Amino acid sequence: MFMATIGAVIGVAVLVSPNINDAKWSAGLGLAGTAIAGAAGLAQNSKNEPDFSVKKRGDNFEVETPSSESTDQH
């Protein structure tokens, strides 16, 4: 939340600043977007397992997902 708030503050400051040139406006909004995107990335859960895996067996492909692995009864 802190990083998202900082990004929002930077974005609003850039938008309401008088006498700002295009380069500073672009850089400020880029910095604001980066801070908000960083906050969103940190908010994601950090599972280290892949969402799916693909294996080739002969001419066929086999796709495994975490949900299919838990329901397979081999």
All heavy atoms as TSV, in Angstrom:
chain	resi	resn	atom	element	x	y	z
A	1	MET	N	N	0.817	-1.193	0.000
A	1	MET	CA	C	0.000	0.000	0.000
A	1	MET	C	C	0.862	1.258	0.000
A	1	MET	O	O	0.493	2.254	-0.602
A	1	MET	CB	C	-0.925	0.010	1.222
A	1	MET	CG	C	-2.034	-1.031	1.187
A	1	MET	SD	S	-3.170	-0.786	-0.167
A	1	MET	CE	C	-3.996	0.682	0.330
A	2	PHE	N	N	1.977	1.179	0.693
A	2	PHE	CA	C	2.848	2.352	0.770
A	2	PHE	C	C	3.380	2.741	-0.604
A	2	PHE	O	O	3.345	3.911	-0.986
A	2	PHE	CB	C	3.992	2.071	1.746
A	2	PHE	CG	C	4.980	3.205	1.849
A	2	PHE	CD1	C	4.634	4.365	2.521
A	2	PHE	CD2	C	6.232	3.110	1.274
A	2	PHE	CE1	C	5.528	5.421	2.624
A	2	PHE	CE2	C	7.136	4.154	1.363
A	2	PHE	CZ	C	6.782	5.307	2.045
A	3	MET	N	N	3.862	1.742	-1.359
A	3	MET	CA	C	4.406	2.042	-2.688
A	3	MET	C	C	3.327	2.549	-3.632
A	3	MET	O	O	3.574	3.449	-4.438
A	3	MET	CB	C	5.081	0.802	-3.273
A	3	MET	CG	C	6.407	0.475	-2.621
A	3	MET	SD	S	7.203	-0.968	-3.322
A	3	MET	CE	C	7.526	-0.434	-4.980
A	4	ALA	N	N	2.126	1.984	-3.555
A	4	ALA	CA	C	1.027	2.442	-4.403
A	4	ALA	C	C	0.661	3.881	-4.053
A	4	ALA	O	O	0.372	4.693	-4.939
A	4	ALA	CB	C	-0.176	1.522	-4.255
A	5	THR	N	N	0.678	4.207	-2.784
A	5	THR	CA	C	0.365	5.572	-2.346
A	5	THR	C	C	1.426	6.551	-2.851
A	5	THR	O	O	1.094	7.639	-3.343
A	5	THR	CB	C	0.268	5.638	-0.817
A	5	THR	OG1	O	-0.718	4.703	-0.383
A	5	THR	CG2	C	-0.106	7.028	-0.349
A	6	ILE	N	N	2.688	6.168	-2.743
A	6	ILE	CA	C	3.767	7.026	-3.246
A	6	ILE	C	C	3.607	7.242	-4.748
A	6	ILE	O	O	3.753	8.361	-5.255
A	6	ILE	CB	C	5.148	6.418	-2.921
A	6	ILE	CG1	C	5.383	6.380	-1.408
A	6	ILE	CG2	C	6.267	7.164	-3.617
A	6	ILE	CD1	C	5.396	7.744	-0.752
A	7	GLY	N	N	3.299	6.171	-5.484
A	7	GLY	CA	C	3.090	6.297	-6.922
A	7	GLY	C	C	1.937	7.222	-7.262
A	7	GLY	O	O	2.015	8.032	-8.183
A	8	ALA	N	N	0.857	7.102	-6.498
A	8	ALA	CA	C	-0.299	7.969	-6.734
A	8	ALA	C	C	0.043	9.430	-6.439
A	8	ALA	O	O	-0.362	10.333	-7.183
A	8	ALA	CB	C	-1.471	7.512	-5.877
A	9	VAL	N	N	0.777	9.666	-5.377
A	9	VAL	CA	C	1.173	11.043	-5.024
A	9	VAL	C	C	2.063	11.636	-6.116
A	9	VAL	O	O	1.877	12.786	-6.526
A	9	VAL	CB	C	1.885	11.069	-3.650
A	9	VAL	CG1	C	2.559	12.409	-3.400
A	9	VAL	CG2	C	0.898	10.756	-2.544
A	10	ILE	N	N	3.007	10.852	-6.610
A	10	ILE	CA	C	3.882	11.342	-7.681
A	10	ILE	C	C	3.057	11.651	-8.929
A	10	ILE	O	O	3.246	12.686	-9.571
A	10	ILE	CB	C	4.988	10.318	-7.996
A	10	ILE	CG1	C	5.955	10.210	-6.826
A	10	ILE	CG2	C	5.738	10.702	-9.269
A	10	ILE	CD1	C	6.942	9.061	-6.941
A	11	GLY	N	N	2.139	10.757	-9.269
A	11	GLY	CA	C	1.309	10.969	-10.454
A	11	GLY	C	C	0.465	12.221	-10.357
A	11	GLY	O	O	0.382	13.010	-11.306
A	12	VAL	N	N	-0.156	12.444	-9.213
A	12	VAL	CA	C	-0.993	13.636	-9.027
A	12	VAL	C	C	-0.120	14.892	-9.040
A	12	VAL	O	O	-0.494	15.906	-9.635
A	12	VAL	CB	C	-1.808	13.524	-7.718
A	12	VAL	CG1	C	-2.475	14.845	-7.373
A	12	VAL	CG2	C	-2.842	12.422	-7.840
A	13	ALA	N	N	1.051	14.821	-8.412
A	13	ALA	CA	C	1.948	15.988	-8.391
A	13	ALA	C	C	2.379	16.371	-9.801
A	13	ALA	O	O	2.453	17.554	-10.132
A	13	ALA	CB	C	3.164	15.692	-7.515
A	14	VAL	N	N	2.644	15.366	-10.629
A	14	VAL	CA	C	3.047	15.661	-12.008
A	14	VAL	C	C	1.896	16.281	-12.785
A	14	VAL	O	O	2.085	17.219	-13.559
A	14	VAL	CB	C	3.555	14.371	-12.693
A	14	VAL	CG1	C	3.688	14.557	-14.191
A	14	VAL	CG2	C	4.883	13.951	-12.100
A	15	LEU	N	N	0.701	15.761	-12.585
A	15	LEU	CA	C	-0.452	16.262	-13.338
A	15	LEU	C	C	-0.834	17.689	-12.978
A	15	LEU	O	O	-1.312	18.440	-13.827
A	15	LEU	CB	C	-1.651	15.336	-13.139
A	15	LEU	CG	C	-1.520	13.944	-13.769
A	15	LEU	CD1	C	-2.727	13.090	-13.403
A	15	LEU	CD2	C	-1.375	14.057	-15.273
A	16	VAL	N	N	-0.639	18.089	-11.724
A	16	VAL	CA	C	-1.077	19.427	-11.303
A	16	VAL	C	C	0.061	20.443	-11.255
A	16	VAL	O	O	-0.171	21.601	-10.943
A	16	VAL	CB	C	-1.776	19.371	-9.924
A	16	VAL	CG1	C	-3.017	18.498	-9.984
A	16	VAL	CG2	C	-0.844	18.895	-8.843
A	17	SER	N	N	1.284	20.032	-11.571
A	17	SER	CA	C	2.416	20.967	-11.539
A	17	SER	C	C	2.331	21.958	-12.696
A	17	SER	O	O	2.160	21.559	-13.846
A	17	SER	CB	C	3.740	20.214	-11.638
A	17	SER	OG	O	3.937	19.423	-10.512
A	18	PRO	N	N	2.474	23.256	-12.401
A	18	PRO	CA	C	2.472	24.253	-13.480
A	18	PRO	C	C	3.849	24.327	-14.145
A	18	PRO	O	O	4.870	23.990	-13.546
A	18	PRO	CB	C	2.165	25.557	-12.746
A	18	PRO	CG	C	2.687	25.335	-11.369
A	18	PRO	CD	C	2.516	23.859	-11.091
A	19	ASN	N	N	3.874	24.741	-15.372
A	19	ASN	CA	C	5.115	24.971	-16.122
A	19	ASN	C	C	6.032	23.747	-16.149
A	19	ASN	O	O	7.220	23.836	-15.869
A	19	ASN	CB	C	5.883	26.166	-15.535
A	19	ASN	CG	C	5.072	27.429	-15.590
A	19	ASN	OD1	O	4.263	27.620	-16.509
A	19	ASN	ND2	N	5.272	28.288	-14.607
A	20	ILE	N	N	5.496	22.593	-16.453
A	20	ILE	CA	C	6.310	21.376	-16.541
A	20	ILE	C	C	6.445	21.005	-18.014
A	20	ILE	O	O	5.477	21.068	-18.769
A	20	ILE	CB	C	5.692	20.236	-15.705
A	20	ILE	CG1	C	6.665	19.066	-15.583
A	20	ILE	CG2	C	4.378	19.783	-16.264
A	20	ILE	CD1	C	6.251	18.053	-14.540
A	21	ASN	N	N	7.660	20.665	-18.443
A	21	ASN	CA	C	7.849	20.328	-19.851
A	21	ASN	C	C	7.501	18.849	-20.090
A	21	ASN	O	O	7.265	18.082	-19.153
A	21	ASN	CB	C	9.274	20.659	-20.318
A	21	ASN	CG	C	10.327	19.884	-19.571
A	21	ASN	OD1	O	10.056	18.867	-18.966
A	21	ASN	ND2	N	11.559	20.387	-19.617
A	22	ASP	N	N	7.483	18.478	-21.358
A	22	ASP	CA	C	7.049	17.122	-21.721
A	22	ASP	C	C	7.956	16.041	-21.162
A	22	ASP	O	O	7.489	14.982	-20.756
A	22	ASP	CB	C	6.976	16.980	-23.245
A	22	ASP	CG	C	5.815	17.740	-23.853
A	22	ASP	OD1	O	4.873	18.068	-23.095
A	22	ASP	OD2	O	5.839	17.982	-25.076
A	23	ALA	N	N	9.251	16.285	-21.119
A	23	ALA	CA	C	10.187	15.275	-20.622
A	23	ALA	C	C	9.962	15.004	-19.140
A	23	ALA	O	O	9.925	13.856	-18.707
A	23	ALA	CB	C	11.622	15.719	-20.873
A	24	LYS	N	N	9.798	16.051	-18.356
A	24	LYS	CA	C	9.552	15.873	-16.921
A	24	LYS	C	C	8.190	15.234	-16.677
A	24	LYS	O	O	8.026	14.422	-15.771
A	24	LYS	CB	C	9.658	17.207	-16.187
A	24	LYS	CG	C	11.069	17.727	-16.090
A	24	LYS	CD	C	11.114	19.032	-15.323
A	24	LYS	CE	C	12.529	19.558	-15.256
A	24	LYS	NZ	N	12.600	20.839	-14.560
A	25	TRP	N	N	7.194	15.610	-17.482
A	25	TRP	CA	C	5.845	15.035	-17.340
A	25	TRP	C	C	5.891	13.537	-17.615
A	25	TRP	O	O	5.355	12.740	-16.856
A	25	TRP	CB	C	4.902	15.739	-18.321
A	25	TRP	CG	C	3.476	15.375	-18.183
A	25	TRP	CD1	C	2.595	15.857	-17.261
A	25	TRP	CD2	C	2.749	14.447	-18.986
A	25	TRP	NE1	N	1.364	15.285	-17.446
A	25	TRP	CE2	C	1.434	14.415	-18.499
A	25	TRP	CE3	C	3.084	13.652	-20.072
A	25	TRP	CZ2	C	0.456	13.612	-19.058
A	25	TRP	CZ3	C	2.117	12.847	-20.624
A	25	TRP	CH2	C	0.820	12.834	-20.123
A	26	SER	N	N	6.581	13.156	-18.681
A	26	SER	CA	C	6.694	11.747	-19.054
A	26	SER	C	C	7.475	10.961	-17.999
A	26	SER	O	O	7.095	9.854	-17.627
A	26	SER	CB	C	7.373	11.632	-20.412
A	26	SER	OG	O	7.516	10.293	-20.783
A	27	ALA	N	N	8.565	11.528	-17.523
A	27	ALA	CA	C	9.375	10.852	-16.512
A	27	ALA	C	C	8.604	10.692	-15.202
A	27	ALA	O	O	8.674	9.652	-14.556
A	27	ALA	CB	C	10.663	11.620	-16.271
A	28	GLY	N	N	7.865	11.701	-14.817
A	28	GLY	CA	C	7.086	11.632	-13.577
A	28	GLY	C	C	5.992	10.587	-13.642
A	28	GLY	O	O	5.794	9.811	-12.702
A	29	LEU	N	N	5.283	10.549	-14.764
A	29	LEU	CA	C	4.234	9.533	-14.890
A	29	LEU	C	C	4.832	8.132	-15.014
A	29	LEU	O	O	4.254	7.161	-14.523
A	29	LEU	CB	C	3.335	9.845	-16.082
A	29	LEU	CG	C	2.406	11.034	-15.901
A	29	LEU	CD1	C	1.518	11.192	-17.127
A	29	LEU	CD2	C	1.562	10.903	-14.655
A	30	GLY	N	N	5.993	8.025	-15.640
A	30	GLY	CA	C	6.671	6.728	-15.706
A	30	GLY	C	C	7.082	6.247	-14.325
A	30	GLY	O	O	6.920	5.066	-13.991
A	31	LEU	N	N	7.609	7.137	-13.516
A	31	LEU	CA	C	7.996	6.793	-12.149
A	31	LEU	C	C	6.774	6.404	-11.318
A	31	LEU	O	O	6.808	5.436	-10.557
A	31	LEU	CB	C	8.735	7.959	-11.502
A	31	LEU	CG	C	9.205	7.755	-10.067
A	31	LEU	CD1	C	10.187	6.600	-9.984
A	31	LEU	CD2	C	9.841	9.028	-9.539
A	32	ALA	N	N	5.689	7.143	-11.485
A	32	ALA	CA	C	4.461	6.818	-10.761
A	32	ALA	C	C	3.937	5.436	-11.173
A	32	ALA	O	O	3.548	4.625	-10.328
A	32	ALA	CB	C	3.403	7.888	-11.017
A	33	GLY	N	N	3.937	5.173	-12.465
A	33	GLY	CA	C	3.467	3.865	-12.946
A	33	GLY	C	C	4.339	2.727	-12.455
A	33	GLY	O	O	3.845	1.647	-12.116
A	34	THR	N	N	5.645	2.960	-12.399
A	34	THR	CA	C	6.568	1.938	-11.911
A	34	THR	C	C	6.323	1.647	-10.437
A	34	THR	O	O	6.348	0.483	-10.010
A	34	THR	CB	C	8.020	2.379	-12.137
A	34	THR	OG1	O	8.216	2.606	-13.529
A	34	THR	CG2	C	8.997	1.333	-11.646
A	35	ALA	N	N	6.085	2.671	-9.642
A	35	ALA	CA	C	5.821	2.464	-8.213
A	35	ALA	C	C	4.523	1.688	-8.007
A	35	ALA	O	O	4.456	0.778	-7.180
A	35	ALA	CB	C	5.757	3.808	-7.493
A	36	ILE	N	N	3.506	2.016	-8.782
A	36	ILE	CA	C	2.226	1.315	-8.647
A	36	ILE	C	C	2.361	-0.127	-9.124
A	36	ILE	O	O	1.855	-1.058	-8.487
A	36	ILE	CB	C	1.124	2.069	-9.411
A	36	ILE	CG1	C	0.864	3.420	-8.723
A	36	ILE	CG2	C	-0.153	1.243	-9.476
A	36	ILE	CD1	C	-0.015	4.359	-9.500
A	37	ALA	N	N	3.083	-0.347	-10.216
A	37	ALA	CA	C	3.287	-1.714	-10.714
A	37	ALA	C	C	4.124	-2.532	-9.730
A	37	ALA	O	O	3.870	-3.724	-9.533
A	37	ALA	CB	C	3.959	-1.678	-12.074
A	38	GLY	N	N	5.113	-1.902	-9.113
A	38	GLY	CA	C	5.914	-2.599	-8.100
A	38	GLY	C	C	5.073	-3.013	-6.915
A	38	GLY	O	O	5.221	-4.107	-6.379
A	39	ALA	N	N	4.168	-2.146	-6.500
A	39	ALA	CA	C	3.274	-2.493	-5.389
A	39	ALA	C	C	2.366	-3.648	-5.771
A	39	ALA	O	O	2.116	-4.553	-4.972
A	39	ALA	CB	C	2.447	-1.273	-4.983
A	40	ALA	N	N	1.892	-3.648	-7.004
A	40	ALA	CA	C	1.035	-4.751	-7.454
A	40	ALA	C	C	1.819	-6.056	-7.520
A	40	ALA	O	O	1.300	-7.122	-7.175
A	40	ALA	CB	C	0.440	-4.423	-8.817
A	41	GLY	N	N	3.074	-5.985	-7.949
A	41	GLY	CA	C	3.903	-7.183	-8.007
A	41	GLY	C	C	4.195	-7.738	-6.628
A	41	GLY	O	O	4.206	-8.952	-6.433
A	42	LEU	N	N	4.421	-6.870	-5.662
A	42	LEU	CA	C	4.668	-7.328	-4.302
A	42	LEU	C	C	3.417	-7.903	-3.654
A	42	LEU	O	O	3.501	-8.706	-2.729
A	42	LEU	CB	C	5.216	-6.183	-3.449
A	42	LEU	CG	C	6.620	-5.728	-3.797
A	42	LEU	CD1	C	6.986	-4.496	-2.977
A	42	LEU	CD2	C	7.621	-6.840	-3.545
A	43	ALA	N	N	2.259	-7.510	-4.139
A	43	ALA	CA	C	1.008	-8.001	-3.564
A	43	ALA	C	C	0.677	-9.413	-4.028
A	43	ALA	O	O	-0.179	-10.066	-3.447
A	43	ALA	CB	C	-0.141	-7.059	-3.925
A	44	GLN	N	N	1.358	-9.900	-5.066
A	44	GLN	CA	C	1.104	-11.247	-5.572
A	44	GLN	C	C	1.637	-12.279	-4.586
A	44	GLN	O	O	2.625	-12.049	-3.908
A	44	GLN	CB	C	1.790	-11.445	-6.928
A	44	GLN	CG	C	1.295	-10.526	-8.001
A	44	GLN	CD	C	-0.132	-10.829	-8.389
A	44	GLN	OE1	O	-0.522	-11.971	-8.466
A	44	GLN	NE2	N	-0.906	-9.786	-8.605
A	45	ASN	N	N	0.963	-13.444	-4.548
A	45	ASN	CA	C	1.484	-14.505	-3.704
A	45	ASN	C	C	2.757	-15.049	-4.333
A	45	ASN	O	O	2.988	-14.924	-5.526
A	45	ASN	CB	C	0.449	-15.607	-3.484
A	45	ASN	CG	C	0.019	-16.274	-4.769
A	45	ASN	OD1	O	0.500	-15.954	-5.834
A	45	ASN	ND2	N	-0.886	-17.212	-4.674
A	46	SER	N	N	3.600	-15.641	-3.546
A	46	SER	CA	C	4.920	-16.030	-4.035
A	46	SER	C	C	5.076	-17.547	-4.080
A	46	SER	O	O	6.010	-18.100	-3.518
A	46	SER	CB	C	6.000	-15.413	-3.162
A	46	SER	OG	O	5.842	-15.840	-1.832
A	47	LYS	N	N	4.151	-18.222	-4.736
A	47	LYS	CA	C	4.307	-19.651	-4.924
A	47	LYS	C	C	5.441	-19.876	-5.908
A	47	LYS	O	O	5.524	-19.218	-6.931
A	47	LYS	CB	C	3.029	-20.284	-5.486
A	47	LYS	CG	C	1.886	-20.317	-4.517
A	47	LYS	CD	C	0.729	-21.154	-4.959
A	47	LYS	CE	C	0.537	-21.290	-6.424
A	47	LYS	NZ	N	-0.646	-22.012	-6.833
A	48	ASN	N	N	6.298	-20.819	-5.603
A	48	ASN	CA	C	7.417	-21.105	-6.486
A	48	ASN	C	C	7.148	-22.281	-7.408
A	48	ASN	O	O	8.027	-22.710	-8.120
A	48	ASN	CB	C	8.685	-21.375	-5.669
A	48	ASN	CG	C	9.205	-20.125	-5.011
A	48	ASN	OD1	O	9.013	-19.044	-5.522
A	48	ASN	ND2	N	9.851	-20.280	-3.877
A	49	GLU	N	N	5.955	-22.817	-7.382
A	49	GLU	CA	C	5.642	-23.928	-8.261
A	49	GLU	C	C	5.027	-23.408	-9.553
A	49	GLU	O	O	4.345	-22.392	-9.563
A	49	GLU	CB	C	4.688	-24.907	-7.579
A	49	GLU	CG	C	3.341	-24.311	-7.215
A	49	GLU	CD	C	2.496	-25.252	-6.402
A	49	GLU	OE1	O	2.986	-25.749	-5.393
A	49	GLU	OE2	O	1.345	-25.477	-6.799
A	50	PRO	N	N	5.302	-24.071	-10.662
A	50	PRO	CA	C	4.754	-23.599	-11.940
A	50	PRO	C	C	3.246	-23.826	-12.018
A	50	PRO	O	O	2.699	-24.708	-11.346
A	50	PRO	CB	C	5.488	-24.461	-12.971
A	50	PRO	CG	C	5.872	-25.690	-12.230
A	50	PRO	CD	C	6.115	-25.262	-10.803
A	51	ASP	N	N	2.587	-23.027	-12.837
A	51	ASP	CA	C	1.154	-23.170	-13.031
A	51	ASP	C	C	0.825	-24.410	-13.843
A	51	ASP	O	O	-0.200	-25.020	-13.654
A	51	ASP	CB	C	0.578	-21.940	-13.724
A	51	ASP	CG	C	0.637	-20.717	-12.839
A	51	ASP	OD1	O	0.665	-20.875	-11.612
A	51	ASP	OD2	O	0.663	-19.612	-13.393
A	52	PHE	N	N	1.704	-24.773	-14.772
A	52	PHE	CA	C	1.483	-25.957	-15.591
A	52	PHE	C	C	2.816	-26.433	-16.153
A	52	PHE	O	O	3.803	-25.707	-16.131
A	52	PHE	CB	C	0.501	-25.677	-16.730
A	52	PHE	CG	C	1.001	-24.692	-17.731
A	52	PHE	CD1	C	1.673	-25.127	-18.856
A	52	PHE	CD2	C	0.811	-23.333	-17.552
A	52	PHE	CE1	C	2.156	-24.221	-19.785
A	52	PHE	CE2	C	1.286	-22.428	-18.468
A	52	PHE	CZ	C	1.958	-22.876	-19.586
A	53	SER	N	N	2.820	-27.648	-16.614
A	53	SER	CA	C	4.005	-28.165	-17.291
A	53	SER	C	C	3.556	-28.915	-18.534
A	53	SER	O	O	2.475	-29.491	-18.570
A	53	SER	CB	C	4.812	-29.081	-16.370
A	53	SER	OG	O	4.079	-30.248	-16.070
A	54	VAL	N	N	4.388	-28.880	-19.553
A	54	VAL	CA	C	4.089	-29.547	-20.819
A	54	VAL	C	C	5.216	-30.529	-21.099
A	54	VAL	O	O	6.390	-30.168	-21.031
A	54	VAL	CB	C	3.972	-28.526	-21.969
A	54	VAL	CG1	C	3.689	-29.235	-23.282
A	54	VAL	CG2	C	2.899	-27.498	-21.668
A	55	LYS	N	N	4.843	-31.765	-21.393
A	55	LYS	CA	C	5.823	-32.794	-21.737
A	55	LYS	C	C	5.440	-33.403	-23.072
A	55	LYS	O	O	4.263	-33.579	-23.365
A	55	LYS	CB	C	5.842	-33.890	-20.682
A	55	LYS	CG	C	6.271	-33.417	-19.316
A	55	LYS	CD	C	6.190	-34.543	-18.314
A	55	LYS	CE	C	6.494	-34.019	-16.924
A	55	LYS	NZ	N	6.250	-35.019	-15.900
A	56	LYS	N	N	6.439	-33.716	-23.870
A	56	LYS	CA	C	6.184	-34.361	-25.156
A	56	LYS	C	C	6.453	-35.851	-25.010
A	56	LYS	O	O	7.513	-36.262	-24.574
A	56	LYS	CB	C	7.070	-33.766	-26.252
A	56	LYS	CG	C	6.764	-34.321	-27.612
A	56	LYS	CD	C	7.532	-33.616	-28.700
A	56	LYS	CE	C	7.139	-34.220	-30.040
A	56	LYS	NZ	N	7.871	-33.642	-31.136
A	57	ARG	N	N	5.463	-36.642	-25.367
A	57	ARG	CA	C	5.594	-38.098	-25.337
A	57	ARG	C	C	5.297	-38.602	-26.743
A	57	ARG	O	O	4.138	-38.665	-27.138
A	57	ARG	CB	C	4.650	-38.704	-24.335
A	57	ARG	CG	C	4.924	-38.233	-22.936
A	57	ARG	CD	C	4.281	-39.127	-21.933
A	57	ARG	NE	N	4.495	-38.571	-20.607
A	57	ARG	CZ	C	5.076	-39.245	-19.645
A	57	ARG	NH1	N	5.465	-40.465	-19.834
A	57	ARG	NH2	N	5.243	-38.687	-18.474
A	58	GLY	N	N	6.358	-38.930	-27.482
A	58	GLY	CA	C	6.177	-39.337	-28.868
A	58	GLY	C	C	5.690	-38.159	-29.689
A	58	GLY	O	O	6.307	-37.104	-29.721
A	59	ASP	N	N	4.545	-38.347	-30.344
A	59	ASP	CA	C	3.949	-37.268	-31.134
A	59	ASP	C	C	2.918	-36.478	-30.345
A	59	ASP	O	O	2.318	-35.547	-30.872
A	59	ASP	CB	C	3.279	-37.848	-32.392
A	59	ASP	CG	C	4.310	-38.405	-33.364
A	59	ASP	OD1	O	5.470	-37.946	-33.321
A	59	ASP	OD2	O	3.960	-39.302	-34.157
A	60	ASN	N	N	2.678	-36.833	-29.092
A	60	ASN	CA	C	1.636	-36.194	-28.278
A	60	ASN	C	C	2.259	-35.303	-27.208
A	60	ASN	O	O	3.380	-35.531	-26.756
A	60	ASN	CB	C	0.755	-37.252	-27.607
A	60	ASN	CG	C	0.016	-38.103	-28.605
A	60	ASN	OD1	O	-0.389	-37.632	-29.654
A	60	ASN	ND2	N	-0.142	-39.377	-28.292
A	61	PHE	N	N	1.494	-34.317	-26.811
A	61	PHE	CA	C	1.889	-33.450	-25.717
A	61	PHE	C	C	1.009	-33.749	-24.516
A	61	PHE	O	O	-0.193	-33.973	-24.652
A	61	PHE	CB	C	1.730	-31.965	-26.095
A	61	PHE	CG	C	2.747	-31.514	-27.090
A	61	PHE	CD1	C	2.452	-31.421	-28.437
A	61	PHE	CD2	C	4.024	-31.168	-26.669
A	61	PHE	CE1	C	3.387	-31.001	-29.355
A	61	PHE	CE2	C	4.971	-30.741	-27.580
A	61	PHE	CZ	C	4.658	-30.657	-28.924
A	62	GLU	N	N	1.616	-33.738	-23.325
A	62	GLU	CA	C	0.884	-33.977	-22.088
A	62	GLU	C	C	0.999	-32.723	-21.229
A	62	GLU	O	O	2.104	-32.263	-20.948
A	62	GLU	CB	C	1.506	-35.169	-21.367
A	62	GLU	CG	C	0.831	-35.551	-20.088
A	62	GLU	CD	C	1.521	-36.753	-19.467
A	62	GLU	OE1	O	1.539	-37.818	-20.104
A	62	GLU	OE2	O	2.050	-36.591	-18.351
A	63	VAL	N	N	-0.137	-32.169	-20.835
A	63	VAL	CA	C	-0.154	-30.954	-20.030
A	63	VAL	C	C	-0.610	-31.316	-18.624
A	63	VAL	O	O	-1.640	-31.952	-18.446
A	63	VAL	CB	C	-1.100	-29.888	-20.635
A	63	VAL	CG1	C	-1.134	-28.656	-19.750
A	63	VAL	CG2	C	-0.667	-29.531	-22.040
A	64	GLU	N	N	0.177	-30.920	-17.630
A	64	GLU	CA	C	-0.179	-31.157	-16.236
A	64	GLU	C	C	-0.351	-29.820	-15.534
A	64	GLU	O	O	0.473	-28.923	-15.672
A	64	GLU	CB	C	0.913	-31.959	-15.535
A	64	GLU	CG	C	1.071	-33.366	-16.043
A	64	GLU	CD	C	2.165	-34.119	-15.303
A	64	GLU	OE1	O	2.761	-33.557	-14.376
A	64	GLU	OE2	O	2.426	-35.264	-15.681
A	65	THR	N	N	-1.430	-29.701	-14.790
A	65	THR	CA	C	-1.674	-28.516	-13.970
A	65	THR	C	C	-1.714	-28.949	-12.514
A	65	THR	O	O	-1.942	-30.126	-12.230
A	65	THR	CB	C	-3.003	-27.843	-14.356
A	65	THR	OG1	O	-4.056	-28.765	-14.119
A	65	THR	CG2	C	-3.003	-27.412	-15.812
A	66	PRO	N	N	-1.484	-28.045	-11.571
A	66	PRO	CA	C	-1.554	-28.434	-10.162
A	66	PRO	C	C	-2.902	-29.052	-9.791
A	66	PRO	O	O	-2.963	-29.988	-9.027
A	66	PRO	CB	C	-1.331	-27.122	-9.412
A	66	PRO	CG	C	-0.528	-26.301	-10.356
A	66	PRO	CD	C	-1.035	-26.673	-11.726
A	67	SER	N	N	-3.983	-28.590	-10.388
A	67	SER	CA	C	-5.294	-29.153	-10.055
A	67	SER	C	C	-5.450	-30.557	-10.635
A	67	SER	O	O	-6.060	-31.422	-10.024
A	67	SER	CB	C	-6.418	-28.253	-10.565
A	67	SER	OG	O	-6.341	-28.129	-11.965
A	68	SER	N	N	-4.878	-30.827	-11.813
A	68	SER	CA	C	-4.995	-32.165	-12.389
A	68	SER	C	C	-4.114	-33.159	-11.647
A	68	SER	O	O	-4.440	-34.326	-11.538
A	68	SER	CB	C	-4.654	-32.159	-13.876
A	68	SER	OG	O	-3.274	-31.915	-14.065
A	69	GLU	N	N	-2.993	-32.699	-11.089
A	69	GLU	CA	C	-2.126	-33.603	-10.338
A	69	GLU	C	C	-2.780	-34.072	-9.061
A	69	GLU	O	O	-2.627	-35.201	-8.640
A	69	GLU	CB	C	-0.803	-32.905	-10.007
A	69	GLU	CG	C	0.064	-32.670	-11.216
A	69	GLU	CD	C	1.301	-31.873	-10.880
A	69	GLU	OE1	O	1.523	-31.570	-9.679
A	69	GLU	OE2	O	2.056	-31.534	-11.799
A	70	SER	N	N	-3.541	-33.206	-8.395
A	70	SER	CA	C	-4.163	-33.594	-7.140
A	70	SER	C	C	-5.376	-34.477	-7.354
A	70	SER	O	O	-5.787	-35.195	-6.454
A	70	SER	CB	C	-4.576	-32.347	-6.341
A	70	SER	OG	O	-5.552	-31.627	-7.060
A	71	THR	N	N	-5.978	-34.497	-8.557
A	71	THR	CA	C	-7.156	-35.318	-8.798
A	71	THR	C	C	-6.829	-36.600	-9.521
A	71	THR	O	O	-7.672	-37.473	-9.615
A	71	THR	CB	C	-8.201	-34.534	-9.614
A	71	THR	OG1	O	-7.611	-34.140	-10.850
A	71	THR	CG2	C	-8.680	-33.309	-8.855
A	72	ASP	N	N	-5.589	-36.750	-10.051
A	72	ASP	CA	C	-5.232	-37.991	-10.741
A	72	ASP	C	C	-5.115	-39.119	-9.726
A	72	ASP	O	O	-4.520	-38.965	-8.665
A	72	ASP	CB	C	-3.880	-37.842	-11.461
A	72	ASP	CG	C	-4.019	-37.105	-12.778
A	72	ASP	OD1	O	-5.143	-36.934	-13.233
A	72	ASP	OD2	O	-2.968	-36.717	-13.337
A	73	GLN	N	N	-5.681	-40.253	-10.067
A	73	GLN	CA	C	-5.597	-41.431	-9.210
A	73	GLN	C	C	-4.897	-42.543	-9.977
A	73	GLN	O	O	-5.522	-43.403	-10.542
A	73	GLN	CB	C	-7.022	-41.882	-8.793
A	73	GLN	CG	C	-7.832	-40.834	-8.068
A	73	GLN	CD	C	-7.239	-40.508	-6.706
A	73	GLN	OE1	O	-6.690	-41.381	-6.044
A	73	GLN	NE2	N	-7.342	-39.259	-6.308
A	74	HIS	N	N	-3.552	-42.521	-10.031
A	74	HIS	CA	C	-2.789	-43.527	-10.777
A	74	HIS	C	C	-2.488	-44.693	-9.907
A	74	HIS	O	O	-2.095	-44.692	-8.833
A	74	HIS	CB	C	-1.486	-42.955	-11.328
A	74	HIS	CG	C	-1.747	-41.968	-12.429
A	74	HIS	ND1	N	-1.794	-42.339	-13.742
A	74	HIS	CD2	C	-1.997	-40.647	-12.402
A	74	HIS	CE1	C	-2.026	-41.281	-14.488
A	74	HIS	NE2	N	-2.153	-40.231	-13.678
